[in-house]
Amino acid sequence: MIIASKHLPRIITGVILIGVLGTALALSGPYLFGLLLVFTLVGLWEFYAMFWPDNANLGGRLLGLLLGVVLLASAWVRPELVITALGLSTLLLACLFLFSWARDDHYRFTRVAVLMGGLLYVPMLIMPALNFALHEQLLLICTAAGSDTVAYFFGMRFGKHKIWPKVSPKKSVEGSLAGLAASVAVAVSFGLAFGVDTADWTHYALLGLVLGVMAQLGDFFESALKRSRSVKDSGSVLPGHGGVLDRVDSLLFVIPTYECARAVMTFF
């Protein structure tokens, strides 16, 4: 009962997220775009807040959010415009640094680098999901969530050996391996249910393993980022989970990885 009450906020928030996400995926189109747009805006705000707390550089944050909207919108309306939008965003930020530095050295290059880093990390990594079929989107969500959930609870119960103490002291080898096993099981299940005849279960097992590894690397990256900025969570909008980035960090690495995998081999 103690464990249940301790994790109750996390469970309730998770159920609500599943409901919202499931609805957006089922309705697709503008509803999915709207949900990803919310994730992008909140995720970017959390990312920039780690570097500029207490509303510092508010103008820069808002500019980053605006460019994030432009990038995601271009991916939804005309995907071939994404590179153009990214290039124009880069030019704009470069000019911002140039003219600001020439005037009073107010805008250091590190600020521009943080703005660009946020754009590359959040909207650029999440946007490929707009073009996936429903079962592919579900595969990635279940793979990332399955890996994270199984690793968390299995590691909490059986974890004895730390896997990467400097980056994430609470994560264990046992939990990590259990998470990878969950990812493989999810991918094989989706392969058997929706896969093409030209791919057998071993292809999906390998896909699940790769996605599981990338999901955990995404989690580790977010942990390292937070530790480098001396913050516990990326935000507090999701009770029991922290911020949006705390919840989608694995997906941000899984989505582009699957995009590369499907370019090499047909899975569905």
C-alpha positions as CSV (number, residue, x, y, z in Angstrom):
1,M,0.0,0.0,0.0
2,I,2.9,2.4,0.8
3,I,4.4,1.8,-2.6
4,A,1.0,2.2,-4.3
5,S,0.4,5.5,-2.6
6,K,3.9,6.7,-3.3
7,H,3.4,6.2,-7.0
8,L,-0.2,7.2,-7.2
9,P,0.4,10.6,-8.7
10,R,2.7,9.1,-11.3
11,I,0.1,6.4,-12.2
12,I,-2.8,8.9,-12.4
13,T,-0.8,11.3,-14.6
14,G,0.2,8.4,-16.8
15,V,-3.4,7.3,-17.3
16,I,-4.4,10.8,-18.2
17,L,-1.5,11.1,-20.7
18,I,-2.4,7.7,-22.2
19,G,-6.0,8.9,-22.7
20,V,-5.0,12.2,-24.3
21,L,-2.3,10.6,-26.5
22,G,-4.6,7.8,-27.5
23,T,-7.3,10.3,-28.5
24,A,-4.9,12.4,-30.6
25,L,-3.5,9.3,-32.3
26,A,-6.9,8.0,-33.1
27,L,-8.2,11.3,-34.5
28,S,-4.8,12.0,-36.2
29,G,-4.4,15.0,-38.5
30,P,-4.6,18.3,-36.8
31,Y,-5.2,16.7,-33.4
32,L,-1.9,14.9,-33.5
33,F,-0.2,18.0,-34.8
34,G,-1.7,20.0,-31.9
35,L,-0.5,17.5,-29.3
36,L,3.0,17.4,-30.7
37,L,2.9,21.2,-30.9
38,V,2.1,21.4,-27.2
39,F,4.9,18.9,-26.4
40,T,7.3,21.0,-28.5
41,L,6.4,24.4,-26.9
42,V,6.5,23.1,-23.4
43,G,9.6,21.0,-24.0
44,L,11.4,23.9,-25.6
45,W,10.4,26.1,-22.6
46,E,11.8,23.6,-20.2
47,F,15.0,23.2,-22.2
48,Y,15.7,26.9,-22.2
49,A,14.6,27.3,-18.6
50,M,17.5,24.9,-17.6
51,F,19.9,27.4,-19.1
52,W,18.1,30.6,-18.2
53,P,16.1,30.2,-15.0
54,D,13.7,32.8,-13.5
55,N,12.6,34.0,-16.9
56,A,16.1,35.2,-17.9
57,N,16.5,35.9,-21.6
58,L,12.7,35.8,-22.1
59,G,13.0,37.3,-25.5
60,G,15.4,34.6,-26.6
61,R,13.1,31.9,-25.2
62,L,10.1,33.3,-27.1
63,L,12.1,33.4,-30.3
64,G,13.1,29.8,-29.8
65,L,9.5,28.8,-29.3
66,L,8.4,30.7,-32.5
67,L,11.1,29.0,-34.5
68,G,10.0,25.6,-33.0
69,V,6.5,26.2,-34.2
70,V,7.7,27.1,-37.7
71,L,9.8,23.9,-37.9
72,L,7.0,21.6,-36.7
73,A,4.5,23.4,-38.9
74,S,6.7,23.0,-42.0
75,A,7.0,19.3,-41.3
76,W,3.2,18.9,-41.1
77,V,2.3,21.1,-44.1
78,R,5.2,20.4,-46.5
79,P,7.9,18.1,-45.1
80,E,10.3,19.0,-47.9
81,L,10.4,22.6,-46.4
82,V,11.9,21.4,-43.1
83,I,15.5,21.8,-44.2
84,T,14.7,25.2,-45.6
85,A,13.1,26.2,-42.4
86,L,16.0,24.9,-40.4
87,G,18.5,26.8,-42.6
88,L,16.6,30.1,-42.3
89,S,16.4,29.6,-38.5
90,T,20.1,29.1,-38.4
91,L,20.7,32.2,-40.5
92,L,18.4,34.3,-38.3
93,L,20.2,33.2,-35.1
94,A,23.6,33.8,-36.7
95,C,22.5,37.3,-37.6
96,L,21.1,37.8,-34.1
97,F,24.5,37.0,-32.7
98,L,26.4,39.1,-35.2
99,F,24.4,42.4,-34.8
100,S,24.0,42.0,-31.1
101,W,27.6,41.3,-30.5
102,A,28.7,44.2,-32.7
103,R,26.5,46.5,-30.7
104,D,27.3,45.8,-27.1
105,D,28.4,42.1,-26.7
106,H,25.1,41.4,-25.1
107,Y,24.3,38.3,-27.0
108,R,27.1,35.8,-26.5
109,F,27.5,32.9,-29.0
110,T,26.6,30.5,-26.2
111,R,23.1,31.9,-26.1
112,V,22.6,31.3,-29.8
113,A,24.0,27.8,-29.4
114,V,21.5,27.1,-26.6
115,L,18.6,28.4,-28.8
116,M,19.8,26.2,-31.7
117,G,20.4,23.2,-29.5
118,G,16.8,23.4,-28.3
119,L,15.5,23.4,-31.8
120,L,17.6,20.4,-32.8
121,Y,16.7,18.5,-29.7
122,V,12.9,19.0,-29.5
123,P,11.1,19.8,-32.7
124,M,13.6,18.3,-35.1
125,L,13.6,14.9,-33.3
126,I,9.9,14.7,-32.7
127,M,8.6,15.8,-36.1
128,P,9.2,12.5,-38.0
129,A,6.3,11.0,-35.9
130,L,3.9,13.1,-38.0
131,N,4.5,10.9,-41.0
132,F,4.3,7.5,-39.3
133,A,1.3,5.1,-39.6
134,L,-0.8,4.6,-36.4
135,H,0.7,1.2,-35.6
136,E,4.2,2.6,-36.1
137,Q,3.4,5.5,-33.7
138,L,2.0,3.0,-31.2
139,L,5.1,0.8,-31.6
140,L,7.4,3.7,-30.7
141,I,5.3,4.8,-27.8
142,C,5.0,1.3,-26.4
143,T,8.6,0.5,-26.9
144,A,9.8,3.7,-25.1
145,A,7.2,3.5,-22.4
146,G,7.6,-0.3,-21.9
147,S,11.4,0.1,-21.6
148,D,11.1,3.0,-19.1
149,T,8.4,1.4,-17.0
150,V,9.8,-2.1,-16.8
151,A,13.3,-0.8,-16.1
152,Y,12.0,1.5,-13.4
153,F,10.0,-1.0,-11.4
154,F,12.3,-4.0,-12.1
155,G,15.3,-2.0,-11.1
156,M,13.6,-0.7,-8.0
157,R,12.8,-4.2,-6.9
158,F,15.8,-6.2,-8.1
159,G,18.5,-3.6,-9.0
160,K,21.8,-4.2,-7.3
161,H,24.5,-3.0,-9.8
162,K,24.6,0.6,-10.9
163,I,24.9,1.0,-14.7
164,W,26.1,4.6,-14.9
165,P,26.3,6.3,-11.5
166,K,27.8,9.6,-12.7
167,V,24.9,10.2,-15.1
168,S,22.0,8.5,-13.3
169,P,22.8,7.0,-9.9
170,K,19.5,5.2,-9.4
171,K,19.5,3.2,-12.6
172,S,20.7,-0.4,-12.4
173,V,22.1,-3.0,-14.9
174,E,19.2,-5.3,-13.9
175,G,16.6,-2.7,-14.7
176,S,18.3,-1.7,-18.0
177,L,18.4,-5.3,-19.2
178,A,14.7,-5.8,-18.2
179,G,13.8,-2.7,-20.1
180,L,15.6,-4.0,-23.2
181,A,13.8,-7.3,-22.9
182,A,10.5,-5.3,-22.8
183,S,11.4,-3.3,-25.9
184,V,12.2,-6.5,-27.8
185,A,9.0,-8.1,-26.7
186,V,7.0,-5.1,-27.8
187,A,8.6,-4.9,-31.2
188,V,8.2,-8.6,-31.9
189,S,4.6,-8.4,-30.9
190,F,3.9,-5.5,-33.3
191,G,5.9,-7.4,-36.0
192,L,3.7,-10.5,-35.7
193,A,0.6,-8.4,-35.7
194,F,1.3,-5.8,-38.4
195,G,4.6,-6.7,-40.0
196,V,5.3,-7.5,-43.7
197,D,6.0,-11.0,-44.9
198,T,9.5,-10.1,-46.0
199,A,10.6,-9.6,-42.4
200,D,10.7,-12.4,-39.8
201,W,10.6,-12.1,-36.0
202,T,14.4,-11.7,-35.7
203,H,14.2,-8.4,-37.7
204,Y,11.7,-7.1,-35.2
205,A,13.7,-8.4,-32.3
206,L,16.8,-6.5,-33.5
207,L,14.6,-3.4,-34.1
208,G,13.3,-3.6,-30.6
209,L,16.8,-4.0,-29.2
210,V,18.1,-1.0,-31.1
211,L,15.0,1.1,-30.1
212,G,15.4,0.0,-26.5
213,V,19.1,1.0,-26.4
214,M,18.2,4.4,-27.9
215,A,15.3,4.9,-25.5
216,Q,17.7,4.4,-22.6
217,L,20.3,6.7,-24.2
218,G,17.6,9.4,-24.5
219,D,16.9,9.0,-20.8
220,F,20.6,9.1,-19.9
221,F,21.0,12.2,-22.1
222,E,18.2,14.0,-20.3
223,S,19.7,13.0,-16.9
224,A,23.2,14.3,-17.9
225,L,21.7,17.5,-19.2
226,K,19.8,18.1,-15.9
227,R,22.8,17.3,-13.8
228,S,25.0,19.6,-15.8
229,R,22.4,22.4,-15.1
230,S,21.9,21.3,-11.4
231,V,18.2,20.7,-11.7
232,K,16.2,17.6,-10.5
233,D,13.4,17.7,-13.1
234,S,13.0,19.5,-16.4
235,G,9.7,20.9,-15.1
236,S,6.7,20.3,-12.9
237,V,3.7,20.2,-15.2
238,L,3.2,16.5,-14.9
239,P,2.7,15.3,-11.3
240,G,4.8,12.3,-10.5
241,H,6.8,12.6,-13.7
242,G,8.3,16.1,-13.6
243,G,8.3,17.9,-16.9
244,V,7.4,17.1,-20.5
245,L,11.0,16.4,-21.3
246,D,11.2,14.0,-18.4
247,R,8.4,12.0,-20.1
248,V,9.4,12.2,-23.8
249,D,13.2,12.0,-23.5
250,S,13.3,8.4,-24.6
251,L,10.9,9.1,-27.5
252,L,13.1,11.9,-28.7
253,F,15.8,9.4,-29.4
254,V,13.5,6.5,-30.5
255,I,11.6,8.5,-33.2
256,P,14.6,9.5,-35.4
257,T,16.2,6.1,-34.9
258,Y,13.1,4.3,-36.3
259,E,13.0,6.8,-39.1
260,C,16.5,5.7,-40.1
261,A,15.7,2.0,-39.6
262,R,12.6,2.2,-41.9
263,A,14.7,3.9,-44.6
264,V,16.9,0.8,-44.6
265,M,14.3,-1.9,-44.3
266,T,10.6,-2.2,-44.6
267,F,9.0,-3.4,-41.4
268,F,5.3,-2.5,-41.9
